[in-house]
Amino acid sequence: MATRARSSAIASGSIVAALTLSACSGGVIVAPTGASTAAVVSASIGVTAAPAAPFVNHGCAVGQEAALSFDIVVMTTKTADLESVTIRLINGTELGGPMITFPKAPLTTQFGTTRIVAGTSRTFTLSPRFVCGPDRPQSVAADLVVVEASGAVHSVTVSRTLP
């Protein structure tokens, strides 16, 4: 009976954390794994730079690249490392769109460590440079891969519309 109450408390805590993250900065995905319904990884994405400025006249204001900054907030119920992040701009007319992947080595160089301690959240601010296209992006999505110390891999996708 104590195990069931503990599992229920963990699940409830994960849901509260996911709701808290979503209230702060955008879409949230909760990825239940295994036999438990408790989420192991939850995340959100927020835009930290105004996206309207780089995208004018169906292209870029200056040059052929646009830079936006994104706050990716990740919370895990078990200590894990952020293995990779792929950020995609979506213009609404096609599947996909321009994307940039940040593998483990550049993430480690930028942040020192990609470790997320169990029960805490960690914010990773990324500023990818996208080649401008003919259409202003309508939304952004980030595909995250998180790996637990045990080797268990969790994939999470978060998205949000751009202002």
N, C-alpha and C positions, 0 to 999 in steps of 0.2 A: 504494500500500500504506500509506503514511503517513497518507493521508486516512482510510482505513478504521479504522486504529488510533486516530486522533484522535476520530472519530465514536463509536467504541466506548467510549473513555475518557469522553467527554461523557455518553453514555447511562448508563454505570456511575455516574458522579458524580451524575447526576440521580436515579437510583434510590436511591443511598445517602442523598441529601438528603431525598427523600420518606420513606424509612423512618425517618430521624432525626426528621423533623417529626411523623410519626404516633406515634412512641413518646412524644413529649412531651405531646401535647394532643388527640388525637382522630382523627377520620377524615381521610383524605388522598385527594386526587384528583390524578392525574398525567395531563396532557393532551398526548399526542404530536401534533405538527402536521407538515405538509409530508411530504417524502419520508423524512426522518430519523425514527428511532424514539425519539430523545432528547426528553424532555419539556422544553417551553419554560417552563411554569408549573407549580409544585406548591404546595399550600396545606394548612393544617390549621386547625381551629377548636377552641378550648378555652373552658370556662366559668370565669370568674374570680370569680364571686359565687355563693353557694349558692342554687340555684333553688327549694329547698323553701320558704324563708321567704315569698316574695311570693305563693305559690300555696297558699292554705289554704281549707278549706270551699268548694271549687268556685269560687273567685274570688280576690280580692286580700285581703291582710291589712288594708290601709288604702287607702281610695279605690278608684278603678276602673282604676288602672294598675299594672303590675308592671315593675320594672327589673332586668334581668340584664346583666352585663358579659361580653363575649366577646373573647377574643384571637384575631385572625385573623392567622396567620403565612403570608406569601407569599414564595416563592423563585422567581427567574427565571434562565434561562440567558442572557438578553439583557436589557439595561437597558430598563425599561418603567415605566409609570405605572398605578396602580390607578385605574380610571375610575369604577367604582361597585361598591357592595356592597348586596345585598338579603338581609336576615336574616328567616328564616321559622321560626315555632314550629309544630311538628307534634304533634297530639294522638293520632294513630294511627287516628282514625275517619274521616278524610276526606283528600282530596288538598289539599295546601296548608295553609292556616291563616293566622293573623295574620302580616302581613309589614310590614317597614319598609325603605325604600330610602334609601341614603346616596349621592346623586350626587356628582360630582367637586368642585363648589364647596364643599359642607360638609366633605368629606374634607380638602380643601386648607386650609380655615379651621382645622380641628381639628389637623391634623398638620404644617402648614407646607408640606409637599410630599408627594406620593404616589409619588415616585420610588422604585423598587426597583433597586438597582445589580446588574448581571449577576453571578451567582455568589454573591450574598449573600441573607440572608433579612431580612425586615422585619416587625415586629409592629404591627398596628393594633388598638387596644383600643376597642371600640364599646359603648355602653351605651344601646341603644334602649329606649323606653318603649312597652310593648304594652298595649292595652286587654285587660282580663281576660275570659276566657270561662268557660264552665261546666266545662271539663275541664282538668286539669293537663297541660301539654305533655309529651310523651314524648321528643321529640328536637328538635334545632335544625339548620337547614341555612342555608348562606350561598352565594349565587350571586355570583361575582366576575367583573368584566370588567376585563381587563388589556390595555393598548395599548402596543405597542413603538414606538420612535421612528420606525420605518419605516412605521407605520400598521397593522401586522398586529394583529388583535384576537383575544384568547384568552378564552374563557368557561370558568370552572371552578366546579364545585359541590362543597362540602365539607359533611359532616354528622357528627353524633355524637348518641348518646343522652344524655339528661339524667339525672343521678344521682337 
